């Protein structure tokens, strides 16, 4: 959902789908309470992006994508993002993870 939110908010982005999913995996691992630092280390070992500069997506888009991803699909699948994340919380999470 995070990746699709980025695509919706910034259709002209040139980041690969897998890069956006990888970054999303890092963020979601934090939200799920699993070892997000290990995920980050794996991403770095494969030279995958772990911040907005490496993926070339503006900070504001990543914040909005994280806070609005729950609205992307009309169905109500259960994901960690199902109930949404406040914009200020999304920004704080991305800062904590050094994504922005």
HELIX and SHEET records of a PDB file:
HELIX    1   1 UNK A    2  UNK A    9  1                                   8    
HELIX    2   2 UNK A   17  UNK A   32  1                                  16    
HELIX    3   3 UNK A   36  UNK A   45  1                                  10    
HELIX    4   4 UNK A   52  UNK A   55  1                                   4    
HELIX    5   5 UNK A   59  UNK A   68  1                                  10    
HELIX    6   6 UNK A   69  UNK A   71  5                                   3    
HELIX    7   7 UNK A   87  UNK A   96  1                                  10    
END                                                                             
